[in-house]
Amino acid sequence: MHRVAEPPGVLPQAADRLDTDPRIRDDEVRVRVERLNLDAASYRQLHTAHGGDPDRIRAEVAEIIRTRGKMHNPVTGSGGMLIGVVDEVGARSPLGLRPGMRVATLVSLTLTPLRVDDGLARWDGRSEQVPTDGHAILFARSIAAELPADLPPELSLAVLDVCGAPALTSRVVGSYASPTVAVVGAAGKSGSLSLAAARRAGAKRTVGVVPNETEAARLRASGLADEVVLADARDPIALAEAVGDGADVTVVCVDVPGCEHGAILATASGGTVIFFSMATSFSAAALGAEGLAADVTMLIGNGYVPGHAELALDLLRAEPTLLKMFQERVETE
Amino acid sequence: MHRVAEPPGVLPQAADRLDTDPRIRDDEVRVRVERLNLDAASYRQLHTAHGGDPDRIRAEVAEIIRTRGKMHNPVTGSGGMLIGVVDEVGARSPLGLRPGMRVATLVSLTLTPLRVDDGLARWDGRSEQVPTDGHAILFARSIAAELPADLPPELSLAVLDVCGAPALTSRVVGSYASPTVAVVGAAGKSGSLSLAAARRAGAKRTVGVVPNETEAARLRASGLADEVVLADARDPIALAEAVGDGADVTVVCVDVPGCEHGAILATASGGTVIFFSMATSFSAAALGAEGLAADVTMLIGNGYVPGHAELALDLLRAEPTLLKMFQERVETE
């Protein structure tokens, strides 16, 4: 909280502006930043707001970081993560980091003090991956993972960005006896990892929902889902019909608004919906379930589950087709 | 969906406008409306927006109902419920209603076709209870409860309005072994019912969090909480310190924004937060838990749990002090 510049008394996440002073306290860590990975919903909003103009997107991101002292999109409320090299470690930092370690931060950029020194000049503004130079501060309660030596850093970053999704999916799926699991947005990063996690956690049948034939073909080729179906997740009736009998666990990984009712309708009585999309509306979900008289448990996808980084990286190593999907995604970005 | 006037193809909850034609289909029920009970967050928003001016509040509610064909506050996204007398029942309605029964609807007004015929002339605009005359349509998937004969209708309505909270609290508390349960906003309607439900479901210790000494005195007098503490729920540090060691289950019943981080901080690792407030921000909760590296399960409070109406009414009958709190609340409204 000592890094909150304004307003006073709030947690860093809720702050308008953070203090990015590079001098660390004894429980902090300073990281030399190499790359930001913007949250997908955040980048999409910026892209739409600026009509896809890369210069204007870059200018706004630089301006947000400059004025807020963090990459916290004020419209979507989301941030992203970063990779960098540990510069200095406070004597009382509990994070287990050493200078020179290459790490990814697993806490959101929305609460990480960040300064960029190059005006984002090396970023083309055309993807979520932002090469840059600057520094960030990690707190005692932050989480950072050392980047594994056996995977390219871009790939690890893409996985670690969404590693909460497979971890929570795994936990929920494991609480049912041979459940049917539907993943909405199944060809995306969090979706494909969640599918792999669901199968490993004991799903009897997995259904991958995708919006178009291109993604369907990719997902079918991966073999990650027992069944691949096409549906517009914003159309409740269409989504429920595509999933079929009602999933025991429905995992929402698409970052578009308006998927709440479809996810609820697609879920069997006694089932669970896990919302990972930051575009989820709390009231639409709460009132939707009530309005449909649906006895479903609805979880706010918590990006932190103990062991989430290791689980996600292990899934990638164990599933060659998942690794391939991530490689293709990182290459096209 | 046949009652959706626009846009086509969405569910009634998501619709801009519903068709209020009084002629029912064979799976519908028409109710002669006697009273609306606006959602607390909705009334508060209207009150604030109009500087407490009762005439302007009344005019806006009438205008919302007239233009949308339902009482669906476009700012808060919330509605409320109604009581009335069953007028006509379609031959294939599964709701078990008969003409002449006095009922309360347990689905939100946000998806209930509603027309008022008196311009809300009998409402003083000063409370959430709106006496009126008009009609509403119930669907096959709607839920309506017959008002019990042993309780005044206003009292039953106030209980049924929030009956999802004690039901879900009961279910979650029952999944832990002798847990500590904290209820934030414990002197309110859903809060006091949730406290009673938590104790009955096996809570070892209940903590009631209230914002001021007046509410603290009321709650202490009721004996519903083992411990009554004062805290501003929007102040994360203050809330966590007031609750103490970390609750196994934290129930958020205050309808003000910004309580997400405090609720997460007040909850022990492995615990559960249930958000019932429509002022909850999905992204603040999701990113907050991640930012705090908090391993907590976060539930979107579903207003529907099978048996919720009976459970809430039974709690009221079994707890004389709870009944007294509700009587005082209804009288002052």
Interface residues (C-beta under 8 A of the other chain):
Chain A: M1 G9 V10 L11 P12 Q13 A14 T76 G77 S78 G79 L106 V107 S108 T110 L111 R141 S142 I143 G164 D235 P236 I237 G258 H261 F275 M278 T280 S281 F282 S283 A284 A285 A286 L287 G288 A289 E290 G291 L292 A293 A294 D295 V296 T297 M298 L299 I300 G301 N302 G303 Y304 V305 P306
Chain B: M1 G9 V10 L11 P12 Q13 A14 T76 G77 S78 G79 L106 V107 S108 T110 L111 R141 S142 I143 G164 D235 P236 I237 G258 H261 F275 M278 T280 S281 F282 S283 A284 A285 A286 L287 G288 A289 E290 G291 L292 A293 A294 D295 V296 T297 M298 L299 I300 G301 N302 G303 Y304 V305 P306
